[in-house]
Amino acid sequence: MRLSKNIQNLLWDVDVKTLNEKRHADFLIARVAEKGGTPEIIWLKRKFGLDKIRKVVRHSRNVSAQTKNFWSII
């Protein structure tokens, strides 16, 4: 999977070469939603869409209450 440097920096603890967009979608969404800035959020919305992001964020244990609240409002 080809990712920008900004996204790769958020995934510091995994080998980005082994990531699969479909198989690891929930992980990618949770991490970028929690740690990403504006450019990363724009990428996330384009890549997965708001409905998928909201669903993953709502159910993820790796996302803070503050982030869950943010995505419930958008």
C-alpha positions as CSV (number, residue, x, y, z in Angstrom):
1,M,0.0,0.0,0.0
2,R,1.4,3.4,-1.0
3,L,1.0,6.0,1.7
4,S,2.2,9.6,2.0
5,K,4.9,10.4,4.5
6,N,2.3,12.1,6.8
7,I,0.2,9.0,7.0
8,Q,3.3,6.8,7.4
9,N,4.4,8.9,10.4
10,L,1.1,8.0,12.1
11,L,1.9,4.3,11.6
12,W,5.3,4.4,13.3
13,D,4.8,1.0,15.0
14,V,3.8,-1.1,11.9
15,D,5.5,-2.1,8.6
16,V,3.5,0.0,6.1
17,K,4.6,-2.3,3.3
18,T,2.6,-5.1,4.7
19,L,-0.6,-3.1,5.2
20,N,-3.6,-4.0,3.1
21,E,-6.2,-1.3,2.5
22,K,-9.2,-3.6,2.8
23,R,-7.9,-6.0,5.4
24,H,-6.5,-3.3,7.7
25,A,-9.1,-0.6,7.0
26,D,-10.5,-0.4,10.6
27,F,-6.9,0.0,12.0
28,L,-6.1,2.7,9.5
29,I,-9.3,4.6,10.1
30,A,-8.9,4.5,13.9
31,R,-5.3,5.5,13.9
32,V,-5.7,8.4,11.4
33,A,-8.9,9.6,13.0
34,E,-7.2,9.6,16.4
35,K,-3.8,11.0,15.5
36,G,-4.1,12.8,12.1
37,G,-4.3,16.4,11.3
38,T,-6.3,18.2,8.6
39,P,-4.4,16.8,5.6
40,E,-4.6,13.2,7.0
41,I,-8.4,13.6,7.7
42,I,-9.0,14.8,4.1
43,W,-7.1,11.7,2.9
44,L,-9.2,9.5,5.2
45,K,-12.5,10.9,4.0
46,R,-11.5,10.5,0.3
47,K,-10.3,7.0,0.9
48,F,-13.0,5.5,3.1
49,G,-16.0,7.9,3.2
50,L,-17.7,9.5,6.2
51,D,-20.1,6.6,6.8
52,K,-17.3,4.0,7.2
53,I,-15.2,6.4,9.3
54,R,-18.1,7.1,11.7
55,K,-18.9,3.4,12.0
56,V,-15.3,2.4,12.8
57,V,-14.7,5.3,15.2
58,R,-17.9,4.6,17.1
59,H,-16.9,0.9,17.7
60,S,-13.1,1.2,18.1
61,R,-11.5,0.7,21.5
62,N,-8.4,2.6,20.2
63,V,-10.2,5.9,19.8
64,S,-10.7,8.4,22.6
65,A,-14.1,9.7,23.7
66,Q,-13.1,13.1,22.4
67,T,-12.4,11.7,18.9
68,K,-15.6,9.7,18.9
69,N,-17.5,12.9,19.8
70,F,-15.8,14.8,17.1
71,W,-16.7,12.3,14.4
72,S,-20.3,12.0,15.7
73,I,-20.8,15.7,15.0
74,I,-19.2,15.8,11.5
